[in-house]
Amino acid sequence: MGGKVGRGRADVHRAAEMDANMGRAWAGLAAVYANQGKPSESEKAYREAMARIDRMSEREKYRTRGAYYIVMRQPDKAIEQLEQLVKLYRRTPRGWRTSRSRSSTAATCRARSPRGGARSRSTRRT
């Protein structure tokens, strides 16, 4: 893969190799995989990022958890994290870009769900 996406993937992959404990590098790699339509690789990389979340800033934690829950098809948890990101980092342009509206986040999670949006028992509201 060439262009900016290919270079971006190579950069975050190299960062993860240079410092395997750098959670944001794993989260960046997971985002690249998700954008390329590679859900299993994305999930794997997000699990690596979540295992290293203690090495991230608070802002990075919200971004990473929000994206992780989108990929893992848990829209309620994703919304909670992204709303908190926007609330706490309202004046940060990147905070606005990485957050999504409640309906958009839920729609993204449903679209990525292999069951077309059906919730598992553990995520159903009672």
Helices and strands as residue ranges (DSSP letters): H 3-18, H 23-35, H 39-51, G 53-55, H 58-71, H 75-88, H 93-98, H 102-112, G 121-123
